Amino acid sequence: MEAKLKIVPCTDANRILLKNYRLKKGQEQWTAMPLAAMEQCDTDKDRYPFLLLWDLQLAGFFRSE
Protein backbone atom coordinates (compact mmCIF):
# COMPACT_ATOMS: atom_id res chain seq x y z
CA MET A 1 0.00 0.00 0.00
CA GLU A 2 1.32 3.44 -0.91
CA ALA A 3 1.72 6.01 1.86
CA LYS A 4 -0.85 8.80 1.80
CA LEU A 5 1.46 11.32 3.46
CA LYS A 6 4.10 12.87 1.22
CA ILE A 7 6.76 15.47 1.96
CA VAL A 8 7.61 17.49 -1.13
CA PRO A 9 9.72 20.58 -1.76
CA CYS A 10 7.70 23.76 -2.11
CA THR A 11 7.99 25.03 -5.67
CA ASP A 12 6.44 27.87 -7.64
CA ALA A 13 4.00 25.33 -9.09
CA ASN A 14 2.63 24.10 -5.74
CA ARG A 15 3.08 27.33 -3.75
CA ILE A 16 -0.53 28.25 -4.57
CA LEU A 17 -1.62 25.64 -2.01
CA LEU A 18 -0.31 27.92 0.75
CA LYS A 19 -2.64 30.78 -0.13
CA ASN A 20 -5.67 29.21 1.58
CA TYR A 21 -3.81 27.45 4.40
CA ARG A 22 -5.44 28.19 7.76
CA LEU A 23 -4.72 27.20 11.33
CA LYS A 24 -7.23 26.55 14.06
CA LYS A 25 -7.76 29.46 16.43
CA GLY A 26 -4.93 29.72 18.96
CA GLN A 27 -2.41 27.66 16.98
CA GLU A 28 -0.80 30.65 15.28
CA GLN A 29 1.17 31.41 18.44
CA TRP A 30 3.13 28.15 18.00
CA THR A 31 4.14 28.44 14.35
CA ALA A 32 4.84 30.82 11.48
CA MET A 33 2.23 31.12 8.78
CA PRO A 34 3.45 29.50 5.56
CA LEU A 35 3.32 32.56 3.30
CA ALA A 36 5.34 34.61 5.79
CA ALA A 37 7.82 31.74 6.16
CA MET A 38 8.08 31.49 2.37
CA GLU A 39 9.08 35.15 2.18
CA GLN A 40 11.98 34.33 4.50
CA CYS A 41 12.92 31.37 2.30
CA ASP A 42 12.89 33.63 -0.76
CA THR A 43 15.45 35.96 0.81
CA ASP A 44 17.54 33.39 2.72
CA LYS A 45 18.77 30.63 0.43
CA ASP A 46 19.81 28.52 3.44
CA ARG A 47 16.14 27.89 4.27
CA TYR A 48 14.33 25.14 2.39
CA PRO A 49 10.51 24.99 2.37
CA PHE A 50 8.54 21.73 2.27
CA LEU A 51 4.88 20.84 2.04
CA LEU A 52 3.16 17.96 3.82
CA LEU A 53 0.52 16.51 1.53
CA TRP A 54 -2.15 14.03 2.59
CA ASP A 55 -3.90 12.55 -0.44
CA LEU A 56 -2.55 15.53 -2.44
CA GLN A 57 -4.20 18.03 -0.03
CA LEU A 58 -2.06 20.43 1.98
CA ALA A 59 -1.78 19.14 5.54
CA GLY A 60 1.18 21.18 6.75
CA PHE A 61 4.27 23.18 6.00
CA PHE A 62 7.77 23.35 7.41
CA ARG A 63 11.14 24.75 6.50
CA SER A 64 14.57 23.39 7.25
CA GLU A 65 17.47 25.66 8.02
N, C-alpha and C positions, 0 to 999 in steps of 0.2 A: 504494500500500500504506500502510495506517495504521501509525503508530509504535506499538510495543509499550510503550515507556517513557513514563510520564506523570508530571508533577509537579503535585500538587494540594495546596491548602491543607488543613491538618489541622483537622477539625471535630469536634464532639461525636459525630457519626454515624460517622465513620471512625476515631476515636481508639482504638476497641477493637482495631484491628489492631496497636497498639503493645504490647499486653499480653503477647503471646507472642514479641516480637522478641528475637532472640538474636544475639550476635556470636560469632565463632570465638575460641577461647582465645587470649589475648594481645592481641586487638584493642581491648579496653576501655581500655587505657592511652592510646589515640589519639583517643578520642571520648567524648562524654557519652552515656549511655543515654537513649533517647527519653522514657521516662516521667519521668525526673528533669529533662530539658530542658523537657518540657511544663509541669512545675510552675513553672519559671522564666518561661515564656511566660504562664502564668496570672497571675502577679504583676507582670510587666513588660510593659506593653502596647506597648512599642517592639520587642518580639521577635515574629517571625511564623513559626510552624511550618509545615513542608511535608512531605509524604510523597512518596517515589519509588515508583511502582507499575509493576511489570512484569507484563503480562497480568493486571492487577487484584490481584496479590499484592504484599505489602509487600517492597520491595527495599532501602529505605533511608529515612533521615529526616535533615532538616537544618532549621536555623532561621536566619532572616536577622535582622540587628540594625540 
